[in-house]
Amino acid sequence: MTMNTWQFLISAWTWNPGVLAAGAAALAGYVAAFRDRRRIGWLLAALGVFFFVLLSPLNALADGYLFSAHMAQHILLLLVAPALALLSLPRDFSLPKFLRPLANPCVGWASGVGAMWFWHAPALCNAAVASKPVYAVQTVSLLALGTMFWWQTLAPREAQRISPLAGVLYLFTACTACSVLGIILTFSPVTVCASYLHPTDRLGLLGLIREDWGMNLERDQQIGGLLMWVPMCLLYLSAIFAQFARWYGATPAPVQPVLKEKIS
């Protein structure tokens, strides 16, 4: 018997011990490392995104059913969770010396853009769908590469960030590069991730997806491409506006001339 949408949204949650343990370890490490915990809310938000991506019905759909769900996972793991985690760091935090070579704008840009292009090479995309170990490597790499990307504009100390105008160029070019991939995915044949062509219906979801939701293979890949093309660019655009605000805030106000009354 095919389940309906409501039944799916209720029953498709999973309680992966590895994911829960990783989140608990991140929270415990933060509490142990930092006395100043006023920004811990950002970390809790990042963990909320992390758990949603890997434990919610979105993960069930991405596990061999919908390429678009897989793409939504990538966006959240690469761009949203790392940004929130960086915002949680105390303002006096600095990278350890052995990690400082990674805090290079060229490395950061290549990490953020390269992550999407790399993991959507057909062989790697199919491997991540078919193999749990490869999927785990993919998840960790997206979080790490996303952190390297956002460090350039969200590092805790102002001195560790690139200048606001350089940040605008950094984000705009990243948006352009990902938009190109999104356009390719939107208009290309359904061959990018062939594992989604013939899903194994382990959870009995195909009837719900194909009949109730009207999701065919072509539409699924088009939505996946549009997710990379539109929502991702909106995230970059929001960050660009933040850079302009940062630039405006750092610009000294013009000195107003002081008029002195003449003493008669």
N, C-alpha and C positions, 0 to 999 in steps of 0.2 A: 504493500500500500504506500503510495507516494505521500510524503508529508507536505503540509502547507507552509507558507512563509513563517507564520507565527511559531509553529512547532519547530521549524528549523532554527529560528533565532533563539529559542529557549534551550534547545537540546544540543546545539553544535558547539557549546563551550567545552574546552578541555582543560585539564589541570596538569599540565606538563611539569613534573618535578624539577627538571633541569632549568626550565625558564623561571619557575618560582624561586629556586635556589639562587639563580644568578641575580634576580631582582633583590632578594633579601641580602645577598652579599654586598651589592652596590650600596644599599641603604645603610647597612652596618659599617661599611668602610667609610662612608661619608661622615657618619656620626663620630666614628673613632678618630678620623683625620682632622676634622675641623671643629674648633670650639665655637666659632661664629656660625650659627645655624639659622640666621635670619632669612637666608635664601633657600632653605630646604624645600620650600613649596615648589620651586622650579624642578627640583629633582623628583619630587613626588609626581609632578605632571609628566616628566620624562618617563618615569616608571609606568605610569598609567598608559601612555602611548605604547610602550614596550610590551606590556601585558595584553593590551588590546590587539596588537598586531599578531601576537603568537598564540593567544589563548582563545580569542573570540571566534565567532562564525566566519569572520574574514579569513582566518587561517584555514578553515575547512574548505572554503571556496578556492583559495589559492593552491590548495594541495591537489593539483591535477584537474580541477574543474574549470576555473575561469582565469584567463590570462589577465583580465582587468583587475581582479582581486590581487593577483600576484604583483601587478604594477603598483597598486595602492599600498601594499606592504613595503615595497621598495622606497616609495616616496616618504612614508612615515619613518622608516628606519634610517634613511640617508639624510633627510633634511629636517624632520621635526624633532625626533627624540634627541639627537646630538645637540641641536641648538638649545633645547630646554635644559639639558644637562650642563652645558657650558654656562648658562645663565645662573645656575645654582652655585657656581664656585665663588668663594670669597674674593673680594676685590684685591687682596694682597697675594693671591695665589700665583705662583710661577712654575713653569715646567721644570722638571729635573734636567740637569745638563745633558744627559744622554739622549733626551727627546728633543732638545732644542733644534737640531738640524731639520726636524720635520716641520718646524714652525716657519716655513718658507712659503711665500705666496705662490711660487710656481708649483711647489709640491702640493700645497693645499688645493689649488685650482685643478691640477691634474687628478688629484684624488677624488674630488667631488664629481667632476665630469666623467672621468675615466671609469668610475664605479658603475655608472649606468650603461655606458657603451660596452664595458668588459662583460658584465653579467647578462647582457642581451645578445651576445654572440650565440648563435643557435646551439652549438655543442654545450656551452656552459649553462644556458637557460634550461635545456633538456636535462642535463645532469643534476641541476639543483632541484628539479621537480621529481626526478626518479630516485634520488639518493638522499637519505636523511643526513649522513655526514657532510655531503656537499652543501646541502641546504643550511646546515649549522655553520659551516665555513662562510657561506654567503652572508648569513645574518650578522655574524661577528664582523666581517669585513665591511659591510655597509655602515655599521655603527662606528667603526674605527675611521673609515675614510670620510664619513660625514663629519666627524669631530675634527679631523684635520682640515677639512674644507672651511668649516665655520670658525675655526680658531682665528683666522685672519681678521675677522670683523667682530667677533664676540669674545675675544680673550679678556680675562678679568681686568687686566691693567690696560689703561689707555695706551701706554707706551709700547705694548706688545701688539697692538693692532696696526694694520696698514692705514694710511691716511683716508679720510672720508671720500675724497674724489677718486683715489685709487680703488677704494672699496666699491664705488659705483661701477667703474670699469670692470673690476673683478667679477661682480655679480651679473652685470649685463652680458658679458661674454659667456659666462657659465650658462645663463638662461638661453642664449642663442644656440649654444652647442647642444643643449638638451632638447631644445625645440626642434632642431634638425632631426634628431633621433625620433622624437615624437611624431613628426610629419612622416618620416619613413615608415614607422610602425602603423600609422593610421591608414596609409594608402597602399601598403605592400600586401601581397597575397598572404594567406594564413600559413606561413611557413617559418616564422621567426622562432617560435617555440612549439615544435611539432607534438610535444607531449600532451598538449591541450586539444589536439585534433581527435583523439580517441580515448577519452577519459575512462578509467576503470571506476564504475559506479559503486564504490565501497559503501557509501553512506545513503544510497538511494535518492540522490539529489537531481539526477538528470531530468526526470520528469518535471520537477519544480522549476529548474533552470530553463529548460527548452520550451515547456508549454505555458506555465504560469507567468514566467518572467519574459518570455519571448526572446531569449538570448541565444542567437546562433553563433557559429564560429567567427564569421566575418564581423558581426557587430561587436562581439567580445574583444577582438583585437583592435578594432577601431576605437572602442572606449578606452582600452589600455593605452593606445597612442595618444588619445586626447587628454588622458590624465597626466601624461608626461608633458604634453604640449601646453595645456591651459593651467591647471592648478599649480604645477611646479613653477611656471613663470609668475603666477600670482604670489607665490612665496618669495621668489627672487625680487619681485617688484616691491613687496612690503619691506624687504631688507634694504632695497635701494632707497626707499623713502626714509628709512631709519638712518642711512648714511648721510642723506641730505640734512636731516634734523641734527645729526651729530656735527656736521660741518657748520651749519648755521649757529649751533650752540657754542662752537669753538671760535667763531669769528667775533673779534672785539667790536663792541658798539662804537660808532663814530663819536668823536669828542665834540660835544656841543659848545660853541663859543659862549663865553660868559660876558654878558653886557654889564658894564659898570656905569653906574650913574655918575654923571659929572657933579663934582662938588662945587657949588657956586660960592 
